[in-house]
Amino acid sequence: MANSPHGGVLKDLHVRDEHIQAQLAEEAEKLPYITLTERQLCDLELILNGGFSPLEGFLTEAEYTSVVEGNRLPDGTLWTIPIYLDVDRAELDKVGAAVGGRVTLRDPRSDQPLAIITIADLYQVDRAREAEKVYGANDQAHPAVHYLFHSTRDTYVGGKVQAVNAPQHHDYVAIRRSPAEVRALFRKLNWTRVVAFQTRNPMHRAHRELTVRAARMRHANVLIQPVVGLTKPGDIDHFTRVRVYQAIMPKYPNGMAQLSLLPLAMRMGGPREAVWHAIIRKNFGATHFIVGRDHAGPGKNSQGDDFYGPYEAQDLVLQFRDELHIEMVPFQMLTYLPDTDEYLPVNEVPAGVNTLNISGTELRRRLKTGAPIPEWFSYPEVVRILREANPPRNKQGFTVFLTGLHASGKEAIARALQVALNQEGGRSVSLLLGETIRQELSSELGYTRRERDINVARIGFVAAELTRAGAACIAAPIAPFAAARDSVRQQVAKSGGFYLVHVATPLETCIANDRAGVYRRAIAGEIKGFTGIDDVYEAPESPDLVADITKAPISQIVHEIILLLERDGYIGDR
């Protein structure tokens, strides 16, 4: 039979509140509301369906302090990660939220009411203390600590919740199962011993071998339960990963494994998170849980060292094994032995035996460059899915962002570059000239710093979308402020290449080239706040290219941009 829930009872609030659901839905429409963040949405879903049993709401101050300081709820129940509802005090005041009041919690995607919270507590916390105690260091290189200081709002709202609606998903609905549904599946399949495997990464042959070995060792079946909520920034999107998981499932012996998705918001909290993950899998009915090397580790700290020891997570789970009541299956990293075509844990490889491995960094390099990925490492079906989601550079989009003073020649360079890229072929080319954007997207904006930044942000949004779609985008605004340009770089670089070209033509040349006489009017005081005359232009400190039409013809400048693109593999056939 399935494992008993943490605390002894599965706190499925949908079942608990089903008999009053109609009244709750009616009440939810009349109450003030809070729109959840993405992390809060993940947390609430697992509170409502029992994945976070024994929790029945967001932690009060006493509960929060008990968990942060001692890894336990006030009644002594083991719980290692604080689950809180953080809201700006101004928003709470706006909706009149107060202790004893009731507030609707709404889905940020659909505005659907999901739950009603009865407020038991409103409190502030010491974020540095939370970082030190929960994550082991007040170091913003840790993604959860960075989130804590940059995304968490100033007031924590504690209280129990009542279920109104389950969050609706439109992707992979058939394999998004609640704890009750997973337990029912185990009963239907007559599974009595189940090893759960968590992952936030694509699975390859080593992962299949690891889970099969775990099943053999414990005479059990396997629940593959990947996280599809929030994971580490920069991780592969869950759509791609789920396609990979679906492709790898037929590689298991018939009847050995099932795939079920978990809408968890990970904190990358290492040892504490490993215990939390074990509790969650216990609530889903698993009897065993795989904890590997550096489980839920976030990588390097700001000094370049690992945040946690490689097997620190295993040690903490073992420390609490008598009250977790779920057996940990510890694993070291597996490595490939080409002479025998098998995978073994590194501590079981005989001395002198040849081994092979491909790191995550090397895999990403091979995906970007189109280099071969051997079948001993991954299955062809998996590689095909990853290549579709991570095309080589010559299939990716990019943005060339030209910045400089009015009449510096950046528009002429942009038009010439557009012709050159159209001649190259292989992708569509879009041109975003400063004046065109002002007329078509930003006609209501003036020229204050804030309005200039909004204009550049709009250009960045369009450029990022074009880049994500695999196009070449050429933008040529003045973009006088470094912070706005940096923001565009960060936005575009998530999807493809970004090249900042500073067109550093001297001001006197710009004035001479200005046929419309705009500089003359600015110098005469007829135009106020004109960049280069009485408003600042912050020259880029580290552009990818500096161009000056008084020192090189436009054709040469375009050629130098083309060489940059060819160097990085965006154009040309390697």
FITORZA-23676 format. One record per residue (C-alpha): x, y negated, z. Coordinates in steps of 0.05 Angstrom, whole numbers, plus 5000, padded with zeros to 4 digits. Example, Ala and Ser with C-alpha at 12.3 -4.5 7.8 and 13.67 -1.06 7.14 Angstrom:
residues 2
524650905156
527350215143
end
This chain:
residues 574
500050005000
502149274991
506048925045
501948535098
501947775090
506447335132
502847205197
498347815186
492747485146
492747235074
490346515079
486546495013
482845835022
478745934958
475546554989
474946225057
471345615030
467345944974
460745915012
461145155018
464645004952
458644634923
458244164983
465744054982
465543884907
459943384919
463643074978
470243034939
467142564888
465042074942
471442054982
477641614970
482942004935
490442114927
493242344860
498542874872
505542884846
508043484806
511543774867
505443674911
501044014858
505544634861
505444634937
497944544941
496545114892
500545594936
497245335000
490345444970
491546144942
495346405003
502246414972
504545975031
500846385085
500246245143
499845505123
492945215114
495144515096
500844025096
505243995158
503643525215
509343165249
509943695304
510044245251
514943865207
519743755265
519244475287
520844735217
526544235203
529844335270
528545075283
526145445221
519545585255
512445335261
510445115332
507345795346
514046125333
512346385263
518446385217
518045835164
524245505135
522144955085
517944345105
511644285062
509143565066
504643085030
508542435020
504641805001
506441064999
503640705059
500840165013
496840694976
494140985041
492040285064
488740164997
484340785004
483240675078
486541325098
487141415173
487741975224
481142355226
479142125157
478142565096
481342455029
480642814962
487043084930
486743034854
490443384798
495242884764
494043224696
486443244694
484042814752
480243424776
478943454852
482744044880
482143984955
479943545013
484943405068
482743215138
488342755162
491242985228
497642575225
501041995189
508541955203
515341745179
521542175181
529142115183
530942315112
538242385128
536542865184
532043265138
537643305086
542743535138
538344055172
534544345113
539644295056
546144295097
548643615076
546442905064
549442924994
545442664935
549043134887
543943634916
537643564873
532943634933
536743104972
536642644911
529142764905
528342624980
531641934975
529141724906
522342044896
519342204964
514641654989
515041325057
509341645096
507942385107
500642595113
499343215155
492943615160
489044225138
485744255070
479344555043
479144854973
474944504920
477844764855
483945174834
488744794789
487244954716
492845194671
492645274596
499045664586
500246404600
493646444639
493447214637
499947274676
498746704726
496247124785
494546924856
497047354915
490247694918
490447854844
497548134848
495548564907
489548814868
494148984810
498649384856
492549774881
490249904811
497050154790
498050554854
504450174869
506450254942
513750034939
515149404899
521649034889
520548294872
525547914829
525647164826
528946774770
529046064742
533446254683
532546664620
533647404631
539047794594
541348514594
544848444662
538348224695
534748824667
540249284692
540148954761
532649034770
532649754745
538349924792
534349614850
528250024831
532250664830
535650514896
529050374932
524650864892
520150284874
516949894818
519049194797
515248534799
518648024755
516247364785
519646774752
518646054776
514545624728
513645014773
519444544787
526444824781
533344514778
533743894733
536744104666
533944804668
531045114605
523544954600
518745474625
515345584558
521945834528
523546244590
516746584592
517446784519
524147094539
520947474597
515447734552
520647964502
524748334554
518948704588
518649254536
525949414552
523649714619
521450434624
513950484614
510150334678
516250094717
515249334715
510048784713
510848044698
507247514739
508746764741
509846354805
507945604805
513245434857
516844774865
523845004882
528244584927
534844954910
535745024985
540345634985
539846045050
533545715077
530245775009
532046515003
528146645068
522346225041
522446614976
522247275016
516147025055
512546824991
513947514959
511347845023
504947445014
504347714943
504948424970
512148604953
515749075000
522848904976
526148274950
532548194910
537347674936
543347584891
549647174892
548546434910
541046524912
537445864898
544145494900
544444804868
551744844846
557244354865
556943804917
559843114907
566843364927
566543914873
565444484922
559544964924
554044744970
553245444998
557546065004
556246604951
552847075000
550446585053
543246675030
543747435040
546547335110
540746895132
535447365104
538847935141
538847515205
531247475202
529848175175
526348425238
520847895232
520647825156
518248535146
520548535074
526948915057
532348525023
535848854965
542648504962
546448474897
553148214875
554247944805
554048474750
559548514698
559948894632
564649484620
565749544545
569250214548
563150554578
557750064554
554849944623
553949414675
556549484746
556749034807
563648694809
565249034875
564249724844
568849624783
575150064789
581749704789
584649594719
578149704682
576749214625
570648764637
567048234598
562447664617
559447034587
558346444633
552345984630
556745434603
559445894548
552446124530
550145404522
556245264478
554645854433
547345644427
549344934409
554545134358
551045744330
556746204352
554946944357
552047214422
553747964428
548448494440
552148744502
550348084534
543147974511
537848294468
536848034396
529647854412
531847414470
537447084430
532546914374
527846564423
533546174455
536245964387
529345714367
529045294430
536345084427
537944964353
545144824333
547444104329
546244054254
538844204267
538143724327
535943004325
540142404344
539641654354
544541124331
543240514374
546339874346
546539284394
549238584382
547437854375
542237594326
545137574255
551137984276
550038454217
547039024256
540739034213
544839084149
549039644180
542640004201
539639974131
546040214099
546540784149
539440974133
541241044060
547441454077
543541934121
537942004070
543342184019
546042704068
539143024075
537043554124
532643134169
527942534165
530941854180
527141304217
529240574223
527340154283
529439434270
528738924325
523938464290
519739034265
518939304335
517238614360
511638554309
508839264312
509839494384
511438884427
507738304396
504938094465
511738054498
515837434508
523337374522
524037404598
528937934623
523138374645
519738314577
526238444540
527239074582
520139304567
521439214493
527839614495
524340154537
519040224483
524540304430
527740824475
521141214481
520141224406
527441404394
527141974445
520842264413
523942224343
530342544369
526443104403
522943244338
529643334303
529742674265
535242164257
533341504289
537040854276
535240294325
537839584318
535239124372
539238574407
538438964473
542538474514
542438824581
546739424600
541739744647
536339784594
541240084543
543540594594
536340794607
535240914533
541541334530
539141774588
532341854557
534742034487
540542484510
535642974540
533543174470
539543054425
545242594408
545941864426
551041384398
551740664422
554840204370
556739504393
556539034333
561338534363
561338004308
563737334337
558336824355
560936314305
560036814249
553036984273
551336244272
554136174202
550136784178
543636524208
539836284147
533436174187
536935654231
534735974296
541535854329
541335124307
534635044342
537135394404
543334954408
538834344400
534634584459
528434724418
528635464437
530035654509
533136314534
536436494468
541537064474
548536814462
546836084472
543435984539
542036704558
546937254572
549037834528
552238394569
557338714523
557639474528
563439724569
564140404536
560740414468
561740994421
563940504367
565639764364
564139434297
565538734271
563438534201
569038014199
574138574205
571039144165
566039184108
559239484123
560940104082
566940244126
562840154190
557640634163
563141124145
565841094216
558941254244
558341834196
565042094220
562542074293
556442484273
560642984234
565543054291
560043264338
556643724288
550343334275
551743294201
555843724155
556044484149
561144824194
end
